[in-house]
Amino acid sequence: MSLDQRIAVVTGSGSGIGRASALEFAIVGAKIVVADINLAGASETVERIVSQGGKAIAVRTDVADPESVRNLVSETIAAFGAVHILMNNAAIQINKTVEDTEVEEWNREMAVNVGGVFLTCKYFFPHLRKSKGNIINMSSVNGFFTEPMCAGYCATKAAIIGLTKAMAIDHGKEGIRVNCICPGYIDAGLAEGYFNVQPDPEAARNAAGKLHALWRIGRPEEVGRAAVFLASDAASFITGAAFTVDGGLSSGLPPQA
Ligand SMILES: NC(=O)c1ccc[n+]([C@@H]2O[C@H](COP(=O)([O-])OP(=O)(O)OC[C@H]3O[C@@H](n4cnc5c(N)ncnc54)[C@H](O)[C@@H]3O)[C@@H](O)[C@H]2O)c1
């Protein structure tokens, strides 16, 4: 699977799954726009890509802010002249019930997780139409089934599956594919935050591993390699898919010890 000379924009790639995906895209030849609200994290991702022989730029971006997203589009086109892959990975997770969630927290979570997908797609579509490119949105198995204490987050991940399918049918005839990835627990920032608010974080982490048929949580690069596949021509007839990368978490009850 080659992405040689393709230009990939990856939001939230200053850490975790986004960074790992950016690195995997670069390994197969893509040039990367590392877009993150955390510029230090984004710059570190760029350094890692460059040190492995790739090309990348960092653009500080708040995906919830239309002006910031329009700036991301301008910087991308100024640096590379086109965009072929848009990976919407940036997200936040409020680990609370609805009753305990502050109105400001709810609004920000919706604005980043769902609004961010809307804004980047809206402003990158003219360029994706030219390149017959594709979009990969980051959902979660929490888009299919929920867990305690992250109601708003689960709602955003379900919304992303719906938005993915809607954009796939609206833009398929233009040659644009739109898919989403639904990971299980992955050893990265948002899962870490969820474990840390449980009464016994280490026990929660161990228990989470055993929910998966493969008896462990996943690694960020395991999601990144699925993103490479979906972005590549090898996935040319795949659109509107909610692609699980979950070690069997959503397949049923895991084997017992
Ligand atoms: N870690 C998991 O177990 C897991 C499981 C399923 C799905 N996911 C999804 O994977 C994605 C990445 O999660 P992660 O665990 O790597 O988290 P992470 O916290 O390591 O990475 C998220 C990145 O998004 C950035 N970000 C936050 N708000 C932003 C904004 N407004 N604009 C731009 N960037 C912003 C952060 O700075 C950070 O670099 C998320 O969409 C998450 O829902 C994660």
The ligand as an SDF file (V2000), in Angstrom:
LIG
                    3D

 44 48  0  0  0  0  0  0  0  0999 V2000
   -7.4650    5.9470   22.9920 N   0  0  0  0  0  0  0  0  0  0  0  0
   -8.5360    5.1870   22.7810 C   0  0  0  0  0  0  0  0  0  0  0  0
   -8.7430    4.1520   23.4700 O   0  0  0  0  0  0  0  0  0  0  0  0
   -9.5170    5.5100   21.6980 C   0  0  0  0  0  0  0  0  0  0  0  0
  -10.5150    4.5530   21.4000 C   0  0  0  0  0  0  0  0  0  0  0  0
  -11.4290    4.8260   20.4010 C   0  0  0  0  0  0  0  0  0  0  0  0
  -11.3570    6.0150   19.6900 C   0  0  0  0  0  0  0  0  0  0  0  0
  -10.3800    6.9190   19.9910 N   0  0  0  0  0  0  0  0  0  0  0  0
  -10.3520    8.1460   19.2070 C   0  0  0  0  0  0  0  0  0  0  0  0
   -9.0610    8.3610   18.6980 O   0  0  0  0  0  0  0  0  0  0  0  0
   -8.8110    9.7610   18.5840 C   0  0  0  0  0  0  0  0  0  0  0  0
   -7.4950   10.1270   19.2620 C   0  0  0  0  0  0  0  0  0  0  0  0
   -7.5560    9.7360   20.6250 O   0  0  0  0  0  0  0  0  0  0  0  0
   -6.2430    9.5500   21.5020 P   0  0  0  0  0  0  0  0  0  0  0  0
   -6.5660    8.5510   22.5460 O   0  0  0  0  0  0  0  0  0  0  0  0
   -5.0510    9.3740   20.6160 O   0  0  0  0  0  0  0  0  0  0  0  0
   -6.2170   10.9700   22.2470 O   0  0  0  0  0  0  0  0  0  0  0  0
   -5.0500   12.0520   22.5040 P   0  0  0  0  0  0  0  0  0  0  0  0
   -5.5630   12.9180   23.5860 O   0  0  0  0  0  0  0  0  0  0  0  0
   -3.7340   11.3780   22.6720 O   0  0  0  0  0  0  0  0  0  0  0  0
   -5.0200   12.8480   21.1290 O   0  0  0  0  0  0  0  0  0  0  0  0
   -5.9940   13.8120   20.8060 C   0  0  0  0  0  0  0  0  0  0  0  0
   -5.2880   14.9750   20.1440 C   0  0  0  0  0  0  0  0  0  0  0  0
   -6.3010   15.9040   19.7200 O   0  0  0  0  0  0  0  0  0  0  0  0
   -5.8040   17.2160   20.0080 C   0  0  0  0  0  0  0  0  0  0  0  0
   -6.9300   18.1430   20.1360 N   0  0  0  0  0  0  0  0  0  0  0  0
   -7.8120   18.2680   21.1660 C   0  0  0  0  0  0  0  0  0  0  0  0
   -8.6710   19.2590   20.9200 N   0  0  0  0  0  0  0  0  0  0  0  0
   -8.3480   19.7770   19.7120 C   0  0  0  0  0  0  0  0  0  0  0  0
   -8.8790   20.8220   18.9200 C   0  0  0  0  0  0  0  0  0  0  0  0
   -9.9060   21.5780   19.3420 N   0  0  0  0  0  0  0  0  0  0  0  0
   -8.3110   21.0700   17.7140 N   0  0  0  0  0  0  0  0  0  0  0  0
   -7.2480   20.3440   17.2980 C   0  0  0  0  0  0  0  0  0  0  0  0
   -6.6860   19.3610   18.0060 N   0  0  0  0  0  0  0  0  0  0  0  0
   -7.2410   19.0710   19.2050 C   0  0  0  0  0  0  0  0  0  0  0  0
   -5.0170   17.0660   21.2930 C   0  0  0  0  0  0  0  0  0  0  0  0
   -4.1100   18.1450   21.4840 O   0  0  0  0  0  0  0  0  0  0  0  0
   -4.3360   15.7240   21.0740 C   0  0  0  0  0  0  0  0  0  0  0  0
   -3.0660   15.8720   20.4370 O   0  0  0  0  0  0  0  0  0  0  0  0
  -10.0390   10.4600   19.1680 C   0  0  0  0  0  0  0  0  0  0  0  0
  -10.9280   10.8060   18.1200 O   0  0  0  0  0  0  0  0  0  0  0  0
  -10.6570    9.3850   20.0360 C   0  0  0  0  0  0  0  0  0  0  0  0
  -12.0450    9.5660   20.2000 O   0  0  0  0  0  0  0  0  0  0  0  0
   -9.4570    6.6940   20.9860 C   0  0  0  0  0  0  0  0  0  0  0  0
  1  2  1  0
  2  3  2  0
  2  4  1  0
  4  5  1  0
  4 44  2  0
  5  6  2  0
  6  7  1  0
  7  8  2  0
  8  9  1  0
  8 44  1  0
  9 10  1  0
  9 42  1  0
 10 11  1  0
 11 12  1  0
 11 40  1  0
 12 13  1  0
 13 14  1  0
 14 15  2  0
 14 16  1  0
 14 17  1  0
 17 18  1  0
 18 19  2  0
 18 20  1  0
 18 21  1  0
 21 22  1  0
 22 23  1  0
 23 24  1  0
 23 38  1  0
 24 25  1  0
 25 26  1  0
 25 36  1  0
 26 27  1  0
 26 35  1  0
 27 28  2  0
 28 29  1  0
 29 30  1  0
 29 35  2  0
 30 31  1  0
 30 32  2  0
 32 33  1  0
 33 34  2  0
 34 35  1  0
 36 37  1  0
 36 38  1  0
 38 39  1  0
 40 41  1  0
 40 42  1  0
 42 43  1  0
M  CHG  2   8   1  16  -1
M  END
$$$$
